[in-house]
Amino acid sequence: MSSERKGKLNASGYVLHTLPWRETSLLVEVLTREHGRIALMARGARRPRSTVRGVLRAFQPLDLEWFGKNELRTLSNADWGEWQPLLNGQALYCGLYLNELMLRLVARDDPHPILFDVYAQTLQDLSRGVAEQIVLRRFELSLLREIGYGLQLDLVAGRDERVQEDKVYFFDPQQGPRVADRTTNAVQFSGGALLAMAADDWSDPLTSSQAKILMRQVLAFHLGSQDLHTRALFKEISLP
């Protein structure tokens, strides 16, 4: 739980991104439960004897302390929190994807405690080898919901009716599923897959494959014209 002592704040958090600054410092984007995404200046963090030099690593829970009230605060201390298994291989690339989504879609200084918990659980799932397709889709859906863009997957947009398992639909990123017909040129999704996504049921491989297409479409709408850097990595190594 965060507290304020002599102008300093502390909280548990995760490093989302670091960027070298001048000769010895780092700019650090972190995610905290109580304060949301914040930017910290880690002065001297690249010096050989810095106490935080080896601590500011992504995907590990950290205990952070900082001061300042501007958009860019100053990091005063960082320690390891509860140790978590390292991400390796495909799980590592998935973690980088999570972080890029957080940086692109989550505004600074806007706390999302539920999203923080979802992020932490997602990292644990990846470290334990849970199927990446399922882990990423669950995270994407939760992320959109928590930042106000939640998807209505089981109700037809503009109609007072439930999605039917045996019908096909196209998806409007702003309004939800719409019934497809012979004149529909948009990508189509089965009603059964949409209902399964809404119910968090990933037992049918078709659900995962259609969810991947759907989430790319929806995220592209919210991200705008600039592509995700990690998407290029995914194409190279055939990640979910």
Backbone bond lengths (Angstrom), bond angles and torsions (degrees), N, CA, C in turn:
res aa  C-N    CA-C-N  psi(-1)  N-CA   C-N-CA  omega(-1)  CA-C   N-CA-C  phi
1 M - - - 1.472 - - 1.525 109.13 -
2 S 1.380 116.14 133.72 1.460 118.28 -175.45 1.521 111.17 -72.05
3 S 1.325 115.75 154.16 1.457 120.77 177.28 1.515 108.55 -146.94
4 E 1.343 116.36 160.49 1.455 121.01 179.72 1.512 108.92 -116.27
5 R 1.354 115.68 123.58 1.455 120.47 -178.80 1.525 107.89 -136.62
6 K 1.350 115.08 115.69 1.456 120.22 176.51 1.519 111.17 54.50
7 G 1.331 116.66 43.46 1.454 120.91 177.57 1.507 114.70 81.25
8 K 1.326 118.21 0.46 1.452 121.03 -178.87 1.527 110.78 -103.83
9 L 1.321 115.62 149.04 1.454 121.80 175.58 1.515 108.49 -118.88
10 N 1.327 115.82 147.76 1.463 118.49 173.90 1.512 109.50 -135.44
11 A 1.325 115.50 152.30 1.460 121.35 -178.34 1.518 108.70 -166.92
12 S 1.310 114.98 159.49 1.458 120.57 171.51 1.525 108.51 -79.92
13 G 1.323 116.27 146.39 1.457 118.25 -178.92 1.511 113.18 -165.64
14 Y 1.319 114.39 178.74 1.463 122.78 178.36 1.524 108.99 -130.51
15 V 1.314 116.38 143.37 1.463 121.28 173.87 1.524 108.86 -78.46
16 L 1.318 116.18 126.47 1.460 121.31 175.86 1.523 112.03 -96.10
17 H 1.353 115.86 -32.99 1.469 118.98 -175.52 1.521 108.90 -165.67
18 T 1.313 116.36 144.87 1.466 120.91 173.05 1.522 109.25 -128.50
19 L 1.318 115.16 149.63 1.465 121.51 -179.41 1.528 108.68 -141.10
20 P 1.335 117.89 126.75 1.465 119.30 178.12 1.527 111.15 -57.83
21 W 1.337 115.65 141.53 1.466 121.18 178.83 1.512 108.78 -133.61
22 R 1.309 115.54 121.75 1.458 122.25 -176.42 1.526 109.79 53.65
23 E 1.320 117.53 -146.02 1.469 118.37 -171.06 1.514 113.53 -85.66
24 T 1.326 118.02 -33.06 1.470 119.07 -170.21 1.520 114.96 -129.38
25 S 1.322 118.43 -2.69 1.462 119.93 -171.51 1.525 112.49 -108.35
26 L 1.330 115.26 173.73 1.461 122.91 177.65 1.521 109.58 -133.89
27 L 1.323 115.14 143.48 1.452 121.31 164.36 1.520 106.62 -95.89
28 V 1.326 116.95 127.40 1.464 121.16 -172.60 1.524 109.89 -125.68
29 E 1.326 115.58 125.38 1.462 121.02 172.58 1.526 106.82 -96.57
30 V 1.321 116.87 125.36 1.456 120.28 -179.25 1.524 110.03 -126.96
31 L 1.321 114.67 156.07 1.461 122.16 174.84 1.515 108.31 -112.52
32 T 1.335 116.44 124.35 1.460 120.79 177.41 1.529 109.22 -122.11
33 R 1.306 115.44 156.95 1.469 119.28 -178.49 1.525 111.83 -73.10
34 E 1.316 116.95 -41.37 1.455 121.00 -173.82 1.524 114.20 -87.26
35 H 1.316 118.26 -27.65 1.462 121.76 -172.98 1.521 113.08 -115.37
36 G 1.312 118.14 -4.82 1.450 120.86 -179.13 1.524 112.19 79.49
37 R 1.317 115.64 -150.91 1.466 121.30 178.57 1.517 108.57 -86.51
38 I 1.313 116.63 126.29 1.466 120.87 -179.64 1.524 109.82 -134.11
39 A 1.328 115.30 156.90 1.463 122.61 178.66 1.517 109.41 -105.76
40 L 1.330 116.15 131.86 1.459 121.75 -178.77 1.531 110.68 -124.85
41 M 1.312 115.19 142.77 1.461 121.47 170.31 1.522 107.60 -96.03
42 A 1.334 116.35 118.35 1.465 121.33 177.48 1.525 107.75 -101.20
43 R 1.311 115.27 91.74 1.467 120.04 -175.51 1.536 110.73 -70.27
44 G 1.321 114.92 131.33 1.459 120.44 177.66 1.511 114.51 69.72
45 A 1.338 118.62 12.97 1.467 121.01 -174.64 1.519 113.02 -66.75
46 R 1.323 117.97 -18.41 1.469 120.64 -179.47 1.527 112.46 -95.08
47 R 1.316 116.88 1.09 1.458 118.82 176.59 1.521 109.93 -73.24
48 P 1.335 118.16 147.18 1.476 120.76 -176.43 1.514 113.98 -56.78
49 R 1.324 118.23 -33.55 1.462 120.78 -176.03 1.534 113.23 -99.67
50 S 1.324 117.72 11.67 1.456 120.17 179.61 1.526 110.40 -64.55
51 T 1.320 116.61 137.48 1.467 121.25 -178.92 1.527 112.04 -72.46
52 V 1.330 117.79 -15.80 1.473 119.83 -179.20 1.523 112.02 -110.09
53 R 1.333 117.14 4.64 1.469 120.81 -174.38 1.528 112.26 -54.80
54 G 1.320 118.50 -46.18 1.457 121.24 -177.76 1.509 114.30 -98.30
55 V 1.323 115.81 5.84 1.473 120.22 -175.15 1.527 112.48 -94.80
56 L 1.325 116.97 -34.58 1.463 121.22 -173.15 1.524 110.87 -78.27
57 R 1.316 114.72 70.67 1.466 121.68 -178.65 1.523 109.45 -113.86
58 A 1.318 115.59 144.77 1.463 120.45 178.56 1.527 110.89 -69.56
59 F 1.330 114.63 154.87 1.470 124.65 171.65 1.527 114.58 72.83
60 Q 1.321 117.76 8.42 1.458 120.93 177.29 1.528 109.95 -117.67
61 P 1.331 118.68 133.97 1.468 120.37 177.30 1.526 110.38 -63.73
62 L 1.320 116.26 132.93 1.459 121.75 -178.72 1.527 110.38 -126.82
63 D 1.332 115.31 151.39 1.459 122.10 169.44 1.524 106.47 -101.34
64 L 1.317 116.05 115.23 1.459 122.14 -171.93 1.521 111.20 -113.31
65 E 1.326 115.37 146.86 1.461 121.48 175.30 1.515 108.52 -136.35
66 W 1.337 116.77 135.72 1.457 120.32 -178.01 1.524 109.85 -150.67
67 F 1.335 115.56 170.84 1.456 121.35 175.47 1.524 108.64 -142.23
68 G 1.330 114.43 164.95 1.463 119.95 -178.47 1.514 111.07 111.92
69 K 1.332 115.81 151.81 1.451 121.09 -178.17 1.519 112.95 -118.32
70 N 1.336 118.21 -3.28 1.450 120.84 178.08 1.523 109.96 -78.63
71 E 1.317 116.32 177.27 1.463 120.04 179.91 1.525 111.12 -61.71
72 L 1.331 116.84 -34.30 1.459 121.52 176.42 1.519 108.79 -104.04
73 R 1.348 116.79 108.44 1.458 121.43 178.01 1.529 109.88 -90.09
74 T 1.325 115.09 175.10 1.463 120.93 179.67 1.525 109.73 -113.10
75 L 1.309 116.04 122.69 1.465 121.15 177.21 1.520 109.50 -71.12
76 S 1.328 116.43 130.86 1.462 119.80 178.46 1.526 111.90 -109.56
77 N 1.343 117.53 -23.02 1.464 119.07 178.38 1.527 109.49 -163.92
78 A 1.316 115.39 152.29 1.463 122.18 175.63 1.516 108.70 -150.04
79 D 1.320 116.03 131.52 1.463 121.96 178.71 1.525 109.13 -133.89
80 W 1.337 114.70 159.35 1.453 119.47 175.44 1.524 110.05 -64.99
81 G 1.320 115.83 140.56 1.446 121.60 168.50 1.521 108.70 -93.22
82 E 1.307 116.14 -146.62 1.465 120.12 177.66 1.519 109.27 -68.90
83 W 1.329 116.24 127.23 1.469 120.41 -174.90 1.517 110.84 -65.72
84 Q 1.321 115.08 141.32 1.456 122.01 178.94 1.524 108.45 -128.46
85 P 1.336 118.73 141.42 1.468 120.29 179.11 1.527 111.16 -54.96
86 L 1.324 116.38 142.17 1.458 121.34 -179.08 1.521 110.88 -69.21
87 L 1.325 115.79 149.60 1.459 120.68 174.25 1.520 108.72 -86.06
88 N 1.321 115.13 134.69 1.457 120.58 179.92 1.519 109.93 -134.46
89 G 1.333 115.83 160.10 1.454 120.91 174.62 1.521 112.59 58.07
90 Q 1.324 116.23 -134.17 1.454 120.81 -178.04 1.525 111.77 -62.21
91 A 1.333 116.96 -35.32 1.471 119.86 179.63 1.524 111.05 -60.59
92 L 1.325 118.01 -35.18 1.461 121.46 179.00 1.528 110.62 -65.14
93 Y 1.323 117.19 -43.69 1.460 120.14 178.33 1.525 111.00 -64.84
94 C 1.320 115.90 -37.25 1.467 119.44 176.20 1.524 110.72 -62.69
95 G 1.329 117.12 -40.67 1.453 120.71 177.13 1.519 112.11 -61.35
96 L 1.318 116.84 -40.55 1.462 120.39 177.25 1.530 111.02 -63.11
97 Y 1.323 115.57 -36.30 1.466 120.72 177.07 1.526 110.81 -64.78
98 L 1.320 117.05 -44.64 1.467 120.54 176.97 1.524 110.31 -55.99
99 N 1.320 116.03 -47.76 1.465 119.98 -176.52 1.525 111.83 -63.95
100 E 1.336 116.40 -38.68 1.461 118.19 179.74 1.530 110.59 -67.11
101 L 1.321 117.16 -39.37 1.462 119.54 175.97 1.524 111.26 -60.75
102 M 1.328 116.30 -43.13 1.461 119.90 -179.81 1.530 110.87 -62.57
103 L 1.314 117.02 -41.62 1.459 120.60 -179.22 1.525 111.87 -67.82
104 R 1.316 116.48 -33.84 1.456 120.24 -176.30 1.532 113.30 -83.75
105 L 1.331 116.82 -30.93 1.464 119.29 -170.05 1.529 114.86 -110.90
106 V 1.314 118.61 -20.28 1.464 121.03 -176.67 1.529 109.14 -100.39
107 A 1.318 116.31 122.17 1.462 120.73 -179.89 1.524 110.92 -71.02
108 R 1.307 116.97 150.73 1.464 121.24 175.82 1.525 110.95 -67.12
109 D 1.319 114.44 151.62 1.468 122.55 174.17 1.527 112.77 57.75
110 D 1.308 116.20 32.56 1.465 121.91 177.89 1.529 107.62 -126.71
111 P 1.333 117.92 93.51 1.471 120.61 -174.13 1.523 112.69 -63.63
112 H 1.324 114.78 137.14 1.463 122.63 175.03 1.534 106.94 -135.20
113 P 1.325 118.32 78.16 1.468 119.86 -175.14 1.521 113.75 -58.99
114 I 1.329 117.80 -36.97 1.473 119.58 178.21 1.514 109.99 -66.09
115 L 1.318 117.61 -42.68 1.460 121.06 178.41 1.525 110.88 -62.95
116 F 1.328 117.30 -38.59 1.464 120.26 176.44 1.525 110.15 -58.54
117 D 1.321 116.51 -45.22 1.469 120.21 179.92 1.522 111.04 -65.38
118 V 1.330 116.95 -38.93 1.471 120.87 177.76 1.527 110.01 -63.46
119 Y 1.327 116.87 -43.20 1.465 121.55 178.80 1.528 110.22 -60.22
120 A 1.332 116.88 -47.16 1.463 120.70 -179.86 1.526 110.99 -61.56
121 Q 1.321 117.20 -42.43 1.465 120.77 179.40 1.522 111.07 -66.73
122 T 1.317 116.82 -36.80 1.463 120.87 178.78 1.519 111.04 -63.07
123 L 1.333 116.95 -42.08 1.466 119.96 177.04 1.526 110.77 -62.45
124 Q 1.315 117.32 -40.20 1.462 120.24 177.35 1.519 111.33 -63.40
125 D 1.330 116.64 -42.83 1.466 120.32 179.00 1.522 110.93 -61.90
126 L 1.327 116.59 -42.52 1.463 119.70 178.87 1.523 111.10 -64.27
127 S 1.313 117.00 -39.78 1.468 120.18 -178.90 1.526 111.57 -68.99
128 R 1.333 116.68 -24.26 1.469 120.93 -179.64 1.525 112.70 -91.15
129 G 1.319 116.93 -2.38 1.459 119.51 176.62 1.509 115.49 86.52
130 V 1.341 118.18 16.66 1.467 120.16 174.36 1.527 108.62 -62.48
131 A 1.327 117.51 143.20 1.461 122.68 -175.51 1.527 111.68 -50.35
132 E 1.350 116.18 124.19 1.461 120.28 -175.78 1.524 112.99 -60.27
133 Q 1.342 117.66 -37.74 1.457 120.01 -179.69 1.525 110.62 -55.73
134 I 1.319 116.68 -46.01 1.462 121.01 -177.81 1.524 110.55 -71.15
135 V 1.327 116.58 -44.24 1.471 121.05 -178.20 1.528 110.95 -59.82
136 L 1.334 116.81 -46.01 1.459 119.87 -177.40 1.519 112.25 -68.37
137 R 1.335 117.40 -41.17 1.467 119.34 -179.70 1.522 111.03 -64.62
138 R 1.323 116.67 -42.02 1.465 119.65 178.15 1.524 110.66 -61.45
139 F 1.332 116.34 -42.27 1.458 119.55 -179.40 1.525 110.73 -65.55
140 E 1.324 117.22 -45.90 1.466 120.34 -179.01 1.526 111.28 -58.80
141 L 1.320 116.58 -44.43 1.462 120.45 179.39 1.529 111.02 -63.29
142 S 1.328 116.67 -43.02 1.460 120.52 179.46 1.524 111.36 -66.07
143 L 1.314 116.96 -42.12 1.459 121.34 179.25 1.526 110.75 -58.57
144 L 1.330 116.99 -49.55 1.462 120.24 -179.40 1.521 111.22 -62.13
145 R 1.319 116.28 -40.19 1.470 119.65 179.21 1.526 111.56 -62.76
146 E 1.322 117.20 -44.08 1.459 120.65 -174.42 1.523 113.45 -73.45
147 I 1.342 117.70 -23.55 1.465 118.96 178.73 1.531 111.32 -98.31
148 G 1.331 116.29 10.08 1.456 119.98 172.50 1.503 116.27 96.37
149 Y 1.341 117.62 10.96 1.464 121.14 -179.83 1.532 111.42 -119.35
150 G 1.316 116.80 35.16 1.452 120.64 -176.80 1.519 112.26 -58.74
151 L 1.326 116.37 144.73 1.458 121.79 -177.38 1.526 111.05 -92.95
152 Q 1.326 115.41 132.43 1.465 121.36 172.74 1.524 106.63 -94.43
153 L 1.313 116.58 101.03 1.457 121.18 -170.89 1.526 113.93 -97.07
154 D 1.305 118.01 -18.79 1.467 119.59 -173.14 1.521 114.14 -108.61
155 L 1.349 117.93 3.21 1.460 121.58 176.71 1.521 109.83 -123.43
156 V 1.328 116.66 138.98 1.453 121.63 -179.70 1.519 109.51 -74.40
157 A 1.319 116.69 130.52 1.460 121.45 -178.82 1.529 110.78 -62.69
158 G 1.326 115.85 132.45 1.452 121.28 176.75 1.507 114.84 76.66
159 R 1.312 117.30 3.87 1.465 120.60 179.91 1.525 109.31 -132.95
160 D 1.281 115.40 150.38 1.459 120.69 177.39 1.522 109.02 -91.99
161 E 1.327 115.17 62.59 1.469 119.85 -178.86 1.514 110.77 -148.78
162 R 1.302 114.32 153.36 1.460 121.38 -179.40 1.532 109.90 -85.95
163 V 1.313 116.13 148.08 1.468 121.62 173.41 1.526 109.11 -58.20
164 Q 1.323 115.97 136.30 1.463 121.61 -179.66 1.522 110.12 -98.85
165 E 1.298 115.55 135.79 1.468 121.00 -176.05 1.516 112.64 -59.25
166 D 1.326 118.28 -35.73 1.464 121.50 -173.44 1.527 113.24 -95.19
167 K 1.340 118.99 9.45 1.455 121.88 177.80 1.523 110.30 -107.45
168 V 1.339 114.98 166.58 1.464 120.09 177.85 1.519 109.27 -116.26
169 Y 1.327 115.26 150.83 1.462 121.56 -173.30 1.526 109.44 -139.86
170 F 1.318 115.44 156.75 1.463 119.90 163.36 1.524 106.90 -110.08
171 F 1.333 117.17 164.47 1.463 119.73 -170.54 1.508 111.28 -118.74
172 D 1.320 114.94 124.31 1.458 122.87 173.30 1.524 107.55 -92.58
173 P 1.353 119.27 114.57 1.480 120.69 -176.05 1.519 114.25 -57.33
174 Q 1.315 117.64 -24.46 1.458 120.52 -178.53 1.528 113.24 -92.41
175 Q 1.337 116.83 -23.83 1.456 118.39 -173.19 1.527 114.55 -124.93
176 G 1.322 117.85 -26.05 1.455 119.56 177.87 1.513 113.67 116.44
177 P 1.342 117.89 -161.63 1.476 121.91 -175.56 1.532 111.76 -67.22
178 R 1.327 114.78 140.66 1.462 121.61 172.13 1.535 108.16 -129.13
179 V 1.307 115.27 146.20 1.460 119.51 -177.21 1.524 109.98 -65.63
180 A 1.311 117.01 131.52 1.458 122.56 178.15 1.529 110.03 -92.49
181 D 1.329 115.87 149.37 1.463 120.55 174.31 1.518 108.96 -135.72
182 R 1.326 116.67 -169.06 1.461 120.62 -175.01 1.525 112.70 -65.79
183 T 1.315 117.27 -20.82 1.463 120.01 -178.71 1.527 112.91 -92.21
184 T 1.328 117.28 -2.81 1.467 121.20 -176.46 1.525 110.47 -75.46
185 N 1.326 116.19 122.24 1.467 121.22 178.07 1.525 112.85 -96.87
186 A 1.328 117.53 -11.84 1.463 121.03 -177.84 1.523 110.81 -73.23
187 V 1.331 115.20 161.56 1.462 120.80 175.44 1.524 109.46 -58.92
188 Q 1.331 115.88 136.10 1.456 120.09 -175.87 1.529 111.25 -109.64
189 F 1.339 114.43 149.23 1.459 121.71 -178.45 1.523 109.21 -129.23
190 S 1.317 115.14 142.93 1.461 118.34 178.37 1.524 110.24 -74.65
191 G 1.327 115.04 144.30 1.455 119.32 177.88 1.515 111.62 -60.99
192 G 1.327 116.59 -36.62 1.462 120.10 179.12 1.512 112.12 -61.36
193 A 1.352 117.13 -40.35 1.466 120.66 179.45 1.522 110.72 -67.65
194 L 1.324 117.59 -40.85 1.464 120.74 178.81 1.522 111.20 -62.91
195 L 1.332 116.53 -42.29 1.464 120.10 178.77 1.529 111.12 -65.59
196 A 1.325 116.24 -38.23 1.462 119.70 178.73 1.525 111.10 -65.49
197 M 1.335 117.58 -41.23 1.463 120.49 176.66 1.523 110.28 -59.98
198 A 1.334 115.97 -44.63 1.456 119.87 -179.21 1.518 111.84 -62.07
199 A 1.346 116.35 -31.25 1.466 121.52 -178.33 1.525 112.75 -92.50
200 D 1.351 117.10 3.59 1.469 121.59 -177.27 1.529 111.23 57.70
201 D 1.324 115.61 40.08 1.463 122.52 178.61 1.519 108.50 -108.97
202 W 1.331 116.33 109.76 1.462 121.58 -175.51 1.530 111.93 -112.38
203 S 1.313 116.45 23.92 1.464 120.57 -176.13 1.529 112.68 -71.83
204 D 1.329 117.96 -25.89 1.461 121.85 179.71 1.530 109.08 -95.44
205 P 1.337 119.04 123.38 1.472 121.03 179.37 1.521 113.18 -55.96
206 L 1.345 117.67 -28.29 1.459 120.16 178.65 1.524 111.12 -62.20
207 T 1.310 117.17 -35.18 1.465 120.58 179.67 1.520 110.70 -61.79
208 S 1.329 116.77 -45.74 1.471 120.58 -179.63 1.518 111.57 -64.60
209 S 1.328 117.19 -42.66 1.462 119.86 -177.39 1.529 110.88 -67.90
210 Q 1.342 117.42 -39.37 1.460 119.25 179.05 1.530 111.13 -74.16
211 A 1.324 116.79 -33.61 1.459 120.23 177.50 1.527 111.05 -63.45
212 K 1.313 117.02 -37.35 1.469 120.88 178.51 1.527 110.41 -60.69
213 I 1.334 116.48 -45.57 1.463 121.19 179.49 1.527 110.09 -65.72
214 L 1.317 116.42 -44.93 1.461 121.03 -178.80 1.520 111.93 -61.00
215 M 1.340 116.85 -46.24 1.452 119.93 -177.03 1.520 111.98 -68.18
216 R 1.322 117.72 -34.50 1.463 119.35 175.68 1.527 110.11 -62.34
217 Q 1.336 115.50 -41.43 1.457 120.66 -179.77 1.527 110.90 -64.51
218 V 1.308 117.33 -47.10 1.458 121.29 -177.43 1.531 111.43 -68.95
219 L 1.328 116.85 -44.21 1.458 119.45 -179.78 1.522 111.44 -64.82
220 A 1.342 117.40 -37.82 1.461 120.23 177.33 1.521 110.85 -60.01
221 F 1.318 116.27 -37.32 1.471 120.41 178.14 1.525 110.63 -62.56
222 H 1.333 117.65 -43.81 1.464 121.10 -176.34 1.532 112.79 -80.76
223 L 1.320 117.12 -26.54 1.460 120.28 -178.83 1.523 112.40 -83.07
224 G 1.311 117.28 -22.16 1.453 119.77 -178.61 1.524 112.13 83.83
225 S 1.318 115.33 -154.72 1.467 120.46 -171.05 1.526 114.19 -77.97
226 Q 1.316 118.13 -19.73 1.464 120.61 -175.95 1.525 110.58 -82.80
227 D 1.339 116.15 120.57 1.457 121.13 -178.71 1.527 111.20 -71.92
228 L 1.320 115.18 156.10 1.463 120.79 172.79 1.523 109.47 -75.53
229 H 1.329 116.97 135.31 1.467 120.48 177.98 1.526 111.00 -64.19
230 T 1.330 116.30 -36.34 1.465 119.14 -177.10 1.523 112.02 -70.96
231 R 1.331 118.73 -21.48 1.460 120.27 175.85 1.527 110.62 -62.31
232 A 1.328 116.34 -37.54 1.468 120.01 177.89 1.529 110.37 -63.62
233 L 1.331 116.61 -39.72 1.464 119.90 176.68 1.515 110.90 -63.98
234 F 1.327 116.84 -40.75 1.452 120.78 -179.44 1.525 110.99 -60.28
235 K 1.335 116.29 -40.42 1.469 119.58 -179.57 1.519 111.14 -64.54
236 E 1.331 116.04 -37.44 1.466 120.01 -178.47 1.510 112.95 -67.31
237 I 1.346 116.93 -34.88 1.461 118.82 -175.00 1.517 112.68 -116.68
238 S 1.355 116.38 13.50 1.469 122.88 174.08 1.529 112.56 58.06
239 L 1.331 116.17 48.12 1.460 120.16 177.19 1.522 110.22 -86.17
240 P 1.351 117.60 164.33 1.466 120.72 -178.93 1.521 112.29 -60.43
